[in-house]
Amino acid sequence: MNGQHRKDIHPGLEVEVVLKQDQRTGKRTRGVVRDILTNSPFHPRGIKVRLRTGQVGRVQEILGPAPPVIPKP
């Protein structure tokens, strides 16, 4: 699923994004959505999100729910 529609994206979703510095090459970074930064319901280049790592990029593909976090003992 592509990441052009805001309604399809929510925190906790695993996605692939293109970071600003990777726009020329199109290199994708996988991560989990922390915040949705785009306010409009649609964006042709992908909805901008902040990942749990703090990185910001535009969603290229929605992969599904994030894998569970296993607490360390």
Kinemage of the C-alpha trace (Angstrom):
@kinemage 1
@onewidth
@group {chain A} dominant
@subgroup {mainchain}
@vectorlist {calphas} color= white
{ca met a 1} P 0.000 0.000 0.000
{ca asn a 2} L 1.381 3.441 -0.847
{ca gly a 3} L 1.678 6.248 1.685
{ca gln a 4} L -0.181 9.059 -0.088
{ca his a 5} L -3.345 9.032 2.057
{ca arg a 6} L -3.187 10.274 5.644
{ca lys a 7} L -6.159 8.088 6.680
{ca asp a 8} L -4.072 4.948 6.007
{ca ile a 9} L -1.235 5.941 8.368
{ca his a 10} L -1.195 5.924 12.165
{ca pro a 11} L 1.388 5.729 14.968
{ca gly a 12} L 2.757 2.230 15.505
{ca leu a 13} L 2.612 1.275 11.822
{ca glu a 14} L 5.739 -0.144 10.172
{ca val a 15} L 6.560 1.791 6.999
{ca glu a 16} L 9.286 2.493 4.470
{ca val a 17} L 10.152 6.171 4.022
{ca val a 18} L 12.503 8.230 1.890
{ca leu a 19} L 14.479 10.617 4.071
{ca lys a 20} L 15.169 14.163 2.821
{ca gln a 21} L 18.865 13.419 2.240
{ca asp a 22} L 17.941 10.293 0.229
{ca gln a 23} L 15.431 11.934 -2.137
{ca arg a 24} L 17.869 11.963 -5.064
{ca thr a 25} L 18.650 8.247 -4.789
{ca gly a 26} L 15.247 7.081 -3.514
{ca lys a 27} L 16.907 4.969 -0.799
{ca arg a 28} L 14.268 3.697 1.610
{ca thr a 29} L 14.493 3.500 5.379
{ca arg a 30} L 12.285 1.129 7.367
{ca gly a 31} L 10.819 2.252 10.663
{ca val a 32} L 7.787 2.636 12.909
{ca val a 33} L 5.625 5.781 12.787
{ca arg a 34} L 5.736 7.947 15.913
{ca asp a 35} L 4.077 11.156 14.575
{ca ile a 36} L 2.261 12.194 11.402
{ca leu a 37} L 3.581 15.567 10.247
{ca thr a 38} L 1.501 16.207 7.093
{ca asn a 39} L -1.832 17.888 7.843
{ca ser a 40} L -3.494 17.447 4.440
{ca pro a 41} L -5.480 14.247 3.737
{ca phe a 42} L -3.425 13.482 0.570
{ca his a 43} L 0.107 14.211 -0.629
{ca pro a 44} L 1.355 13.011 -4.039
{ca arg a 45} L 4.933 12.353 -2.815
{ca gly a 46} L 3.850 10.622 0.401
{ca ile a 47} L 2.699 11.644 3.863
{ca lys a 48} L 5.538 13.047 5.990
{ca val a 49} L 6.089 11.208 9.276
{ca arg a 50} L 8.542 11.082 12.176
{ca leu a 51} L 9.785 7.592 12.983
{ca arg a 52} L 10.472 6.264 16.502
{ca thr a 53} L 14.167 6.857 15.775
{ca gly a 54} L 13.477 10.579 15.260
{ca gln a 55} L 14.114 10.441 11.513
{ca val a 56} L 11.676 12.315 9.262
{ca gly a 57} L 10.651 11.173 5.782
{ca arg a 58} L 7.813 10.634 3.340
{ca val a 59} L 6.003 7.280 3.415
{ca gln a 60} L 6.561 5.235 0.258
{ca glu a 61} L 5.047 1.957 1.436
{ca ile a 62} L 3.003 0.760 4.382
{ca leu a 63} L 4.254 -2.624 5.605
{ca gly a 64} L 1.760 -3.289 8.408
{ca pro a 65} L 1.648 -3.266 12.197
{ca ala a 66} L 4.990 -2.887 13.937
{ca pro a 67} L 6.541 -6.037 15.351
{ca pro a 68} L 6.063 -6.355 19.106
{ca val a 69} L 8.730 -4.889 21.350
{ca ile a 70} L 10.126 -7.567 23.645
{ca pro a 71} L 11.205 -6.067 26.968
{ca lys a 72} L 14.700 -6.909 28.148
{ca pro a 73} L 14.833 -8.799 31.459
